[in-house]
Amino acid sequence: MLNHLMRNMSHIAMIGLLSLFLTSCAETSGTEYGQGSNSESQSSAPPTAGPNADMGMSNMNMPAKPHIAPKNMEAGVAANQVVIENFSFAPATLTVKTGTKVTWINRDDVPHTVNENDKRFKSGAMDTDDQFSYTFSAPGTFSYFCALHPKMTGQIIVK
């Protein structure tokens, strides 16, 4: 619990520093990096403002977080994956055959767990891009949840 609290405090501090950095970048006067305020020494004309110059940082094209395939995953396993994203398990219900290995992959920026309700399996805390696998050797319905976020629930149906 203490590690979780310290990790959250670390994330908050990093977000604060990033916010300060981005704020200072947004408040610049429009000069390019490496240019001084002495425009008389510049041989080129000052840059002209484009049509979206007053939009601040909203016109920046930031790449989306890539969804990289997990390391050492076999092609057939992808069909038996549960992705943890946006504080939910997707798919929420997965039906597989007996003997199937199911892999959970955390794509959220916060830790999550996979805990079966009857304690048949338990992942421990998984950080971003961590994964947990369990092979279902008997038929049945296996309900699970995230111990850190108990409203997150899912179900594996084994036939």
Salt bridges, closest charged atoms under 4 A:
GLU85 OE2 - HIS67 NE2 3.34
ASP108 OD2 - HIS112 NE2 2.85
ASP109 OD1 - LYS65 NZ 3.35
GLU116 OE2 - ARG120 NH2 3.01
ASP118 OD2 - ARG120 NH2 2.97
ASP127 OD1 - ARG7 NH1 3.01
ASP129 OD1 - ARG107 NH1 2.66
